[in-house]
Amino acid sequence: MSASDTIAAMGSALGPQVLEACGALFDAEQRELAARVPVLTADCAYGPHDRHRLDLYRTVADHDLPVVLFVHGGGFRLGDKGDAGSWQNAAVARTMAEAGFLGAAMNYRLLPDARWPQGGEDVVAAVEWLRNNASDHGGDPARIVVVGTSAGAVHIATALKRRPDLPVAGVVLLSGLYGYTLLDAKDEPYYGPNEDYDAKMPREAVASTGIPLFVCCAQYDPPRFQAEFLGLMAERLERHGVMPNGMILSGHNHYSMAMHIGTADRRLTDEIVAFVRSV
């Protein structure tokens, strides 16, 4: 059975078993990528918390490279920037390095310690660190693109809400939550009471921003994430007269969409690389 057939059989389910099964589909290719692209500089401290760390990846000895920062998902509770022994999440930064960019992968504060809007604040802090330090590692601080999946996309959108002038050249949002659907009870520990949810969501920020956007969801994303994608695309069209760059990625689910980046299926990779070069 092919990877796409296996993913189709999983449907739109979430959970640790689905996550593990998706990881197994891409493990061999991602381990090869990890061997090709070792970390350039590990555990750069962008803030005071233990989780305020990011890793950098580069494959070309050049200067003024576009910088691509990846913000992992994990339901506000889980996730890590990855390392030599754990390719998940690091794979996106490694793939961007192979494309000729300075790739970065960050950690951020998690539940039970973190609460809204701390994830977004951590993204702002990481971007500021890159603005101040990317040139020391071959990057161009004026060309930073942030890429986030699931909770990571939420944190990037929250960063836009907190800092409408966030100093980035572009934003890539993969299966995020922006405020077009109701609060899910499992997210209440992060957001707080339901009556505060609408005021905390970054819908207005992502709908109005002038920063170039690339927005994506997966064919087998849960309906809530698909509704968020469609809501954002429709509002951008209404407000701006044109939809942002975007795609519905066929043959993938909520986990595999970011997890497969760096494998032979280059559809999303090529779209992101082209978007980074365009901005």
N, C-alpha and C positions, 0 to 999 in steps of 0.2 A: 504494500500500500504506500502511495506517495505521501509526502509531508502534507500536501494540500488536502488529500483525502482523509488523512488522519485528523487534521485540524477540523475539517468539515464534520467529521463524526463526533467531535467534542461539542459542537454547537457553540452556544454563547455562554456556557457555564464558566464560573470562576471558582477558585479554590486551590489549595496546595497540590492536589493530585493533578489538576490540569496544568498548573505551573510546572510541575516536575516533568510531566509528559512532553510539554513544549520544549523544555530544556534539553531533553534527551534527543529530540529531533535534530537539533542544531549543534550538539556537543562536539562532534568530530570537526566540523568546519570551524567552529569558534575557537577550539584549542589550537588549530593551525594558525588562525589569525593572531592569537595571543603569542604564539612562538615567533611570528613574523614581526610583531610590533610590541616590543617590551616598553615598560613605562619609562618615560624620560625623566620625570621628577615626581616623586610620590609624597603624599601627605603634606602638601603645602597648606599652611594654616591661614585661612582667610578670616578667622574670627576667634573668640576666646573659648568656645565650647569644644569638647572633645570631638564632636561630629562636624565641626567647621574645618573640613579637610577636603582638598581636591587633588587629583592626579593629572599630570600632563603627558601627552603623547605627540610624537613628531617623527616623521620618516625622512624629511628633507632638511638639509643643512642650509637654510635660507632665512631671510628676514621679512618682516611685514606680511606674514602669513595670516589669512583670515583665521579667526579663533572661533571654535564651535564648542560650547559648553553643554554637556548633557546632564539633565536632572532626572534621576530615576523615579519609578513608581513604587508602589507598595502599600497603598491604602492608608497612608499617614502613619503606619505602624512598623513597616518592614522596609528592607532594601539597603543596598550598599553600592558604593561606586565601583566595587570590584577590584581585582588585582590579578597577579599571575596565576593564582589558584582558583579564582572565581571569575569566569569571563563575563557573566551577565552584567550588563550596564557598562562595564569597561569596553565592551565590544563596539558600542556606538562611537566612543572617543577614538578607539583604534581605527575604525573605518574612516572616520574623518581625517585622521592622520595620514592614512594611505591615500586619501584623495588630495593630499598636498596642503592640508590645513594644520593648525595647532589644535589638537583635540584635548578636551578637558572633561573630566567626570567628577562630580561633587557629591559629598554627603550633606545631609541637613538634619536638623533635629526632628525626632520622632515621638509619637505617643509612647508611653504615658506622660512624658515630660513636656512635649511641645503642644501648643494650642494655636489656633488661628490668631494672628496672621504670621506666626513665626517662620513657617516654611517659606512664605514670600519674602520675608525680611532676610532670610538666609540666601535666597537667590540674589537679592540686591547686593548683599555683602560680597558674594562670590564674584559678581560682575564688577564691582568696584575694585576688588583685588586684582582681577584680570586687567582692568584699565590701568592699574598702577604697576603691574608686574609682567604682563604678557610680553612686552618688548624684550625683556631679559631672556626669554625662551624662544625667540624668533617670531612672536605673534605681533599683529597690528592691533593696538588697543582701540583703534577707531573702527574696527570691523569685527565686532563680536556678535555672533548669532547664538541664541539660546534655544535648546531643543529639550522638550520635556514630554514624558509619557505618563498618562494617568495622573496620580498625585503630583508628579513632577510638572505636568502641564498646568495643574491647578496652582501650584506654587509660582510658576512663571506668570500666569494670569493675575495672581494676587500681587506679585511684584509690580505689574503694570498698574494695578489699582492704587497701590501705595506710592508708586513713583511713575506717574504718567510720562515723565521725561527720562525713563530708564535709558542709560546710554548704550543701547545695542543697535545694531544695523538691521536685525531681523529676528523673528520669533517663529518657532516651529512647535505647534501644539498637536500632540498625538493623543487622542481619546481622553480629553480633559472634561472637567465640569466647570461651567461658566455661569450658571444661574438660570438655565432654561427649563430645569426640572426640579421637582421637590427634593427636600433633604431625605437622604436614606438614613435610617436609624443607626446603622453601623458607623456613620460618619459624625454622629452627634458628639462623641467624645472630643473630636478635634474642633468642630465649629461651635459647640455650645448649644443652648436652647433653640428649638425650631423657630421661635418668633424672631430671632436675630439673624436667621439664615440669609434672607434676601438682602439685607443691608451689607452682609459680609461678602457676598458673591461678586466676582469681577466682571459681570456681564457688560456693564457700561464701559468699562475700561477696554475690553477686547473688541467691543463693537465699534468704539469710536477712535481707537488709536490710529495714528498715522504711520506707525512703524510697520514695515512690510510683514505680512503674515503668510505662513503655510499651515493649513489645517487639515488633519487627516483623521479618519476613523476606519475601523476594520469591518469587513463583511460580517464577521461573527462577533462583533462587539455586542455586549448586552444592550437591549433597546434604550436604556437610559443614556448611554454614551452616544448612541446614534442620534437620539433626539437632541442632545446637546450640540453635536456637530451640525445637524440640519438647522437648528435654531440660530446658531451663530452665522452660518452661511447666509441664511435668509435675511437676518438683520443687517449684515454687512451689505448685501445687495440693496436692501431698502434704503440704507443710509448713504451709501457711496456710489450706487449705480452700477456696481461691479462686485462680483464675489472675489475673495482672496484666492491665491493659489491654494489648491487642495486636491484631495483624492479620497475615494473610498477604496481601500486596499483589499482586493479580492483574495480569497483563499487564506485569510489570516484572522486570528482572534485577538482579544484584548492583550494577551501576553505575547503572542508570537509577533505582533506588529513591530515592536522595538527589538525583541529578542533575536529576530532573524537578520537584522542589519549586520552586514559583514559576511553573509553567505552568498551562494550563487544566485539567489533570487534578488536581483539588483533593482527592481522597479522602484521601491521607496527610496533606497539609497541614492539612486541616480536623480530622483526628483529633489531630494534634500541637497545633494551636492550642487545641482544646477541652481537651486534657490540661493544657496550661500554665495555662489559666484555672481549671481545677479544683483546682490545687494552690497 
